[in-house]
Structure formats: C-alpha cells, structure tokens
Amino acid sequence: MADQAQPDSGILLELVKHRMPFGKYKDTLLCDLPVSYLEWFQREGFPAGKLGMQLATLYEIKINGLTYLLEPLKKRRH
C-alpha cells in the first residue's frame, strides 16, 4: 500500500515550472507568487480545475512553512 503522507513530486515540480496565466502576477512562476495573493484566492475562491489545485497546494505549502520542499526543484529547473 502506498504511503499517503508522501508529497507528489510531480505536483511540486509543476509549481516551479508553470507560470500564472492571468491577473496581476501573469507570467510569474507559481512558486514565486506572494502569500498575500494566495491568501486572496483562499478568501475569494481558487479557480476551477488544475490551476486551482496548484494554487491551493502552494497556499498550504507557504502558510505551513514548507517552501523548502520546492528549493531543490527550483535549482534543478535551471
């Protein structure tokens, strides 16, 4: 049985590769979005679909002090 506690590295990798497709931070890497922007989405509602899931995941990572999980992936991306 798979360990459910392990993060999906594919999702994390997407956060350091994909860019925000619209809005104030258009073209900013998702992982570089400020917490205040993610908090706004959390209050107002995340977009539907994959982007919403990515932003909600990033919100949880940032508010729980887990951004260190993204650092090795950001370095590998370059």
C-alpha positions as CSV (number, residue, x, y, z in Angstrom):
1,M,0.0,0.0,0.0
2,A,1.4,3.4,-1.0
3,D,2.3,5.9,1.8
4,Q,-0.3,8.7,1.5
5,A,1.9,11.1,3.5
6,Q,4.5,11.4,0.8
7,P,4.1,14.5,-1.4
8,D,3.6,14.0,-5.1
9,S,6.8,15.3,-6.6
10,G,5.0,15.8,-10.0
11,I,2.7,18.4,-8.4
12,L,5.6,20.1,-6.7
13,L,7.6,20.2,-10.0
14,E,4.7,21.8,-11.7
15,L,4.7,24.6,-9.1
16,V,8.3,25.5,-10.1
17,K,7.7,25.2,-13.8
18,H,4.3,26.7,-14.6
19,R,3.5,30.4,-14.7
20,M,0.4,32.3,-13.6
21,P,-1.7,32.6,-16.8
22,F,-3.6,35.7,-15.8
23,G,-4.1,38.6,-13.4
24,K,-1.7,40.9,-11.5
25,Y,1.0,38.3,-11.5
26,K,0.7,37.0,-15.0
27,D,3.8,35.1,-16.2
28,T,5.2,34.8,-12.6
29,L,6.2,31.3,-11.7
30,L,3.6,29.8,-9.4
31,C,6.2,29.1,-6.7
32,D,7.1,32.8,-6.7
33,L,3.6,34.1,-6.1
34,P,3.4,36.1,-2.9
35,V,1.5,34.7,0.1
36,S,-0.8,37.7,0.1
37,Y,-2.0,36.8,-3.4
38,L,-2.6,33.2,-2.4
39,E,-4.5,34.4,0.7
40,W,-6.7,36.5,-1.5
41,F,-7.6,33.4,-3.6
42,Q,-8.2,31.4,-0.5
43,R,-10.7,34.0,0.7
44,E,-12.3,34.6,-2.8
45,G,-12.1,31.1,-4.1
46,F,-9.4,29.3,-6.1
47,P,-10.0,28.9,-9.8
48,A,-11.6,25.7,-11.0
49,G,-9.5,22.9,-12.4
50,K,-5.8,22.1,-12.2
51,L,-4.7,25.7,-11.7
52,G,-6.9,26.0,-8.6
53,M,-5.5,22.8,-7.2
54,Q,-2.0,24.0,-7.8
55,L,-2.7,27.4,-6.1
56,A,-4.4,25.7,-3.2
57,T,-1.4,23.4,-2.8
58,L,1.0,26.3,-3.0
59,Y,-1.0,28.2,-0.4
60,E,-0.8,25.2,2.0
61,I,3.0,24.9,1.4
62,K,3.6,28.6,2.0
63,I,1.4,29.1,5.1
64,N,2.8,25.9,6.7
65,G,6.5,26.9,6.2
66,L,7.2,24.2,3.7
67,T,8.7,26.2,0.9
68,Y,12.0,24.4,1.5
69,L,10.3,21.4,-0.4
70,L,10.4,23.5,-3.6
71,E,14.0,24.7,-3.3
72,P,15.8,21.6,-4.8
73,L,13.2,21.5,-7.6
74,K,13.8,25.2,-8.4
75,K,17.5,24.6,-8.6
76,R,17.0,21.5,-10.8
77,R,14.8,23.5,-13.2
78,H,17.7,25.9,-14.2
